[in-house]
Amino acid sequence: MGHGVNPVVCEVEEGKEEAAIGELSRTDGGGGGDGGGGGGIQLPAVFVGGKMFGGLDRVMSTHISGELVPVLKDAGALWL
């Protein structure tokens, strides 16, 4: 990928979403990381710097607002 980003992608089979979300909840310590949107963890779940960042809504909103690049830089996940 460009910009030095090397994401890890874990595919979740249909019908196994609940188990994956349960595992993510344990990994995240139950924090949810949904950015205040309620509803807890959603798929796709995005981790930045080893911490739960949120789902697609949070990624898109921070990208549109211009906040995503600084978050990625601070985590050492983006080299520009």
C-alpha positions in Angstrom: 0.0 0.0 0.0 1.0 3.6 -0.4 2.2 6.1 2.2 3.9 3.4 4.3 0.7 2.0 5.6 0.8 -1.8 6.1 -2.6 -2.9 7.4 -3.3 -6.4 8.8 -6.7 -7.6 7.4 -8.5 -10.5 9.2 -11.5 -11.9 7.2 -14.6 -12.9 9.2 -16.8 -15.5 7.6 -20.5 -14.9 7.3 -22.3 -16.1 10.4 -19.3 -15.8 12.6 -19.5 -12.0 13.1 -20.8 -12.3 16.7 -17.9 -14.5 17.7 -15.4 -12.1 16.1 -17.0 -9.1 17.9 -16.8 -11.0 21.2 -13.1 -11.7 20.6 -12.5 -8.0 19.7 -14.3 -6.9 22.9 -11.9 -9.1 25.0 -8.9 -7.7 23.0 -10.1 -4.2 23.5 -10.9 -4.6 27.1 -14.5 -4.0 26.5 -13.9 -0.3 25.7 -15.7 -0.4 22.4 -13.7 2.3 20.7 -16.7 3.5 18.8 -15.9 7.2 19.2 -19.0 7.9 21.2 -21.4 6.6 18.6 -22.8 4.0 20.9 -23.4 0.4 19.9 -19.9 -0.9 20.8 -17.7 -2.6 18.3 -18.8 -2.9 14.7 -17.3 -4.6 11.7 -15.1 -3.6 10.1 -13.2 -2.9 13.3 -10.2 -0.7 12.9 -7.2 -0.7 15.3 -4.6 2.1 15.2 -1.4 1.7 17.1 -2.8 -1.4 18.8 -5.8 0.3 20.1 -9.4 0.1 19.0 -10.1 3.2 16.8 -13.7 2.4 15.7 -15.7 1.2 12.8 -16.2 2.4 9.3 -18.2 5.4 10.4 -15.4 6.7 12.7 -12.7 6.1 10.0 -14.8 8.0 7.4 -15.7 10.9 9.7 -12.1 11.4 10.8 -10.9 11.2 7.2 -13.5 13.8 6.0 -12.7 16.1 8.9 -9.0 15.9 8.3 -8.2 14.2 11.6 -7.3 10.8 10.4 -3.8 11.5 9.0 -2.6 13.1 12.3 -4.0 10.1 14.2 -2.1 7.7 11.9 1.1 9.8 12.1 0.9 9.9 16.0 0.6 6.1 16.0 3.6 5.7 13.7 1.3 4.0 11.2 1.8 6.6 8.4 5.0 8.1 7.0 4.5 11.2 4.8 
